[in-house]
Amino acid sequence: QAQLVESGGGLVQPGGSLRLSCAASGFTFGVHAMSWYRQAPGKERELVAQISWSGGGTAYADSVKGRFTMSRDNTKSTVYLQMNSLKPEDTAVYYCYGQGYWGQGTQVTVSS
């Protein structure tokens, strides 16, 4: 059974950094594009970043461009989201998505 497990969320001050990880199992990870989404309280889930199967192509929401970097390690079936210069408006539950499967989410809270 396919499974995506996120980790790395937490509480960070504005301007700080976090690195999220998403470990995949149960499907052929290395041939599929992967995505990170987020959902803030009272808001719809939004796409944050995408990465191609090889890692050679990435795309970002305008709100995170230049601050967030998505990467992947196909030998570990894992994707990452490096988040720098975090802002309070980045506070949300972050979800990993791939091949029709969602992770359980990891909370990111940016607050002083």
Residue, then its C-alpha position, 0 to 999 in steps of 0.5 A: q500500500a502506498q504511503l507518504v510520511e512527512s516530517g520536519g514541521g514545527l514552530v519557528q520565528p519569522g525569518g527562520s528556516l525549516r526543512l520538510s521531508c516526505a518519505a514515500s513507499g509502496f509505489t514507483f517513486g522515481v518515475h513520478a512528479m511530486s508536489w508540496y501543498r499547504q492549507a492554512p486555517g479557513k483557507e483552501r489547500e494550495l499548491v506550493a511546489q512541484i518537482s519532476w521525476s528526475g528533479g531537473g524541473t521545479a515550479y513554485a507558487d509566487s508567494v514562496k518563489g525565491r524562499f522555498t526550494m524543493s528537491r528529491d533523492n530518488t535513492k531514498s524515495t524522499v522529497y524535501l522542501q527547504m523553507n527559508s525567510l519564513k513569514p507568519e503567512d507561511t503558517a499552515v499544514y504542509y502536505c506531500y502529494g504524489q501519484g494520487y496519494w497524500g501524506q498526513g501533513t506536518q504543521v508549520t507555525v511561524s510566530s514570534 
